[in-house]
């Protein structure tokens, strides 16, 4: 029997609440110490790939991706005590004229504070939605900042720094001098604050396509050494969040954790739930079923000292 949207939302809220309602009470032993920032709980989505035309991505059909994105929004809206959500690009497949309106619909449905940066899909030359249009849509939908680089204070002494990593030729991964200078200035000017970085491509070197992958598939930033150096030089930069990798992962890089969330595609909606408590963090991969129920598929505790 087909359920109404109200029934779906009620079911989703119950499922998410049961799974995630008490998550800030988790026990992570030792070494928290006094910190100037409050406990945080937020969601990270690595890619929605909305395609009203039902295009394809990495040989997977995106038919139903609008409904899939709305199902994910409902799940995020239902998480108790969520401080914000953030999206590291590839929000649209950029394959047809309906992508822009579908993105607007999704962003307007979010009831939590949110942040977004463009990814390779929004940066690619010749796409249906130009990067400038993406910035305009995001700002119109309620983002407090967008552009090549920006900062947002999400809590006292806690910041998100947004970086558009698609500054290379044709939207390929590259971070320019102005962005590097912005990062250095902000990190140096806010010692002791918690800094989280949001970017479309991870601060790692590009790798060629795996066997059987499309030749244009490329992860990483071409000047990743310079990008990562300025992040690692700041002891207060604790986590960098990105998409554009086929599998989710958490990688340690000289004390900074690089958190990658896999794309949330139709039939496999997912997001990463992050809970920061003092100098410890818990990162959980959460899968959303077609009925709106949620299940943690993996959990990792991180040391932010």
N, C-alpha and C positions, 0 to 999 in steps of 0.2 A: 504494500500500500504506500502510495506516495505521501511523504510528510510535508507539512507546510514549513515555511522558513522559520516561523516562530518555534515550532516543535524541534526543528533542527538545531536552532540556537540554544534552546533549553537543554537538549541532549549534549551538545558540544560543551556548554558551560559546566554541566555536571561531570562530564568526562575529564575535562581539563582541570576542573577544581579538585576532583578526587585525586588526580595524579600529581598536581603541582601545588596544591593549596598550602601545604606546610613546608615548602622547600627552603624557606629562609631559616628554618630552625636546624638545618643540617649541622652536624658536628665535624669540624675539621681541626684536628688537634695541633696545638703548639705554635708559637711564633707569630701570632697575629699582631700583638703589640698595639700601641696607640697610633691611630691614623686620623688625618683631618677630614676624610670623606666618610659619608654614611654608607651603609650596606646598599647594594644595588642589585636589581633583578631586571634583565632585559632579554629581548629576543633578537636573534640575527638571522636574516634570510639571505642566502647566497645567490638566488636567481629565481625569478618567477616565470620568465619566458612566455609572457602572455601573447597569444596569437589567436585573435578572433577568427582568422581565416583558416585555422587548423594547419599551419605550416609544420615543418619538421625541424628537428634539432638533433644533431648527432644520431641520425637515423631513427629517431623516435618521433612519432606523431604528436603534435601539440593540440589536437582536437580536444575541446573541452577545457582548455587552459584558463578561460575566463572564469568558469564555474570553479575550477580548481583553486584559482587565486582567491576567490571570494570565500571558499571553504577555509583556506589558510587564514584569511583576515578574521573570520569568525572565531577560529581557535585562538589567535593572538589576543583578540579583544576579550576573551573569556579567562585569561590567565589572571588569577588574583594577585594584586599588589605589583603588577608589572610597571616599571618606571618608564620604559620607552621601548621602541623597536627600531631596528636599523637594517637597511637594505644596501648590499654592496653590488649594485648594478645588475645588468642582464634582466631587468624587470620586464622588458618586452622582447619578443623575438625580432621585432623591427622588420617584419616581412609584408605588412599590408597597411592600408590607410586606416583601418579600424583600431590599430594598436594604441594610438594616442587617447582615444575616448575610453578604451578599456582600462588604460592606466589611470586615467582620471577617476573612473568608477571605483577602482580598487583603493586608491589613496584616500578618497573621500569616505570610504567605509571604515577606515581605521579610527578607533576611539581612543587610542593611546598616542602620546607624543611619538614622533618618528623622524628619522633622518635617512637620507639616501644620497648615493653618489652614482654616476654613470659607470657602466661596465663596457666590455668590448662590443656588446650588441648595440648599445646606444652610441658608441664611438665610431662604428664602422662607416666608411664612406659609402654613400649611395643608399643608405637605409631609408625606409619610409618616414621615419621620424629623426630629424637632425638633432645633434647634441644640444644645440641652442633651444630647440623646441622642447626637449626633455627637461632642461633647466627651467623653462617657463612653466611647463605643466606642474613640475614639483613645487615651485614657488606658489603657483595659483592654488594648489591643493592644500597648502598650509605649512610647508617646510619653512623653518626659520632661516635657513641658509642653503645656498647651492652655488656651484661655480667651480673653477679650477682648484680652489682650496678655501677652507672655512673652519671656524671653530665654534663650538657650542658648549656652554657650561651646563651639564646635565644634573649636577648637584654641587653643593659647596665643595670646592677643591677637587672637582672631578670633571674632566673635559673629554669631548670627542673632537678629534681633528679629522676633517673629511678631505680626501685627496682624490682628484680625478687622475687616475694613472694612465688613461688612454691618450697621452699627449704626443705619442709618436706618429710616424707616417701611417696614414690610413686608420688611425685609432689604435695602433699597436701600443704595447706597454712601454711607457716612458714617463719619467718624472722630470719636469724642467727646473731650471735654476731658481725661478721665483718660488716654486713650491718647496724646494729644498731650503731656501732662505726663510720662508714662512715657518716651516717646521722647526728649524734651528732657533728662530727668535722666540716662538711660543714656548718651546720646551725650556729654553734658558731663562725665560721671564717668569716661569711658574714652577720653581723648584719645590719639590715636596708634594705637588699635586699629583693626582692619578690621571694619567693620559692614556686614552684609548684611540687607536687610529682606525679609520674606516676607509677602505680603498677597493677599487674594482678588480684589480689584479694583485696577487700577493707579492711582497717584497722579496722575491726569489728570482733567480735567473730563468729566462725562458727555456723551455724544453721542446724539442721537436715532437711531432705527433706520434703516439704509440701505434703499433701495428694495427692496421685496419681503420685508423682514425682519419678524418678529413685533413688534408694538408694545411688548411688555414688555422687549424686548432693549435693554439699556443698559449701556454700559461706564463705568468711572470712578467717582470719588468726588465727591459734591456740594460738599464743602468742600475740594476738592483743593488750592487755593492755600495754605490753612493747613497741610494735611498735607505738601505738598511743601516749604513754607518751612522747617519744622522739620528735614526731612531734608537739604535743601541747605545749611542753616546749619552742619551738622556736616561738616567737611571729611573726616572718616573714614568717612562713609556713601558707599560706592562703588557699590553695586548694589542695586536693588529688583526683586524677582521677583513676578510675578503671572500670573494667567490672565484669563479673561473678555474676551478679544478674539478675533475670528474668525480673524485671521492672526497668526503669530508676528512679532515685531519687536524691535529693540533701538533705544531712543531715548535720546539724550543730553539731560540736563536739568541745566544749570549744573554740569557735572563729575560728576553722578551718572548712571549708566546704568540705564534702566528696561528690564528684560528680560521679554518676554511670550512664553509658550509656547502654541501653539495646542492645543485639546483633542485628546486621544488617543482617537479614536473607532474602533469596529470597522472593520477594513480599512484604517485609516490611523493605526496606533499610532505615537506619536512622543514624544520627550522632548528636552530641551536638556542637552547635556553642557557643563559649565563647568570650565575649568582655570585656576587663578590661580597665577601665578608672579611673586613680587615685586610690582611695581606694574603688571603687565600681566595681561591675561586673554584667553582664547580661548573664544568661545561658539560651539558647533556644534549645529545641528539634526540629530537622528538619527532616521531612520525605521526601524521594525521590521517586517519582512515576516511573512507567515503562517507561513513556515518557521523563523522565529527569527533570520534573518540581519539584519544592521544595515548601514545606509549613511548616511554623512554627506551631507546634502543642501545645507547651506550652512555657512560658517564666517566668523566676524568676530573680529578682534583689537581689544581695547579698551585704552585707556590709563587706569590707575587713579590717576594722580598728581593 
